[in-house]
Amino acid sequence: MPISDNESSSKFYKMPIIDRIDYVNSKIDGKMMDVNELATGGLKLNVADTMTENVIGMLSLPLSIVPEFVINKKKIMVPMCIEEPSVVAACSSIGKFIAPFSFFSSSTPSIMIGQVHIPCCEPQEIH
């Protein structure tokens, strides 16, 4: 998530949750996040059951933000879905440490094998 200005988020971890959400929403160029979907995960059990086999429930993980990373001289926020607080804290700490220097990243074209999920069709309709 690119950050739209140079304002510091040095006390992000001390903010109440709703203030963190407001902060992130203010930095992502008006692409508002739905607070209710952030709180509930946004996935209903009947939809999960259409996405994979043998569903019996869902588990939730916290969605965290590393607020200040500088990659390719561009300040960004990094979302992390993880239950381990020390990983988020370490990433936040190293992000602040390397921010004055940035680091550079590149990638190769994507070569993917995947699947398409079409929940509203019967298998015989696809053939």
Buried (B, 14 or more C-beta within 10 A) or exposed (E): BEBEEEEEBEEBBEBEEEEBBBBBBBBBEEEEBEEEEEEEBEEEEEEBBEEEEEEEEEEEEEEBBBBBBBBEEEBBBBEBEEEEEEEBEEBBEEBBEBBEEBEEEEEEEEEEEEEEEEEEEEEEEEE
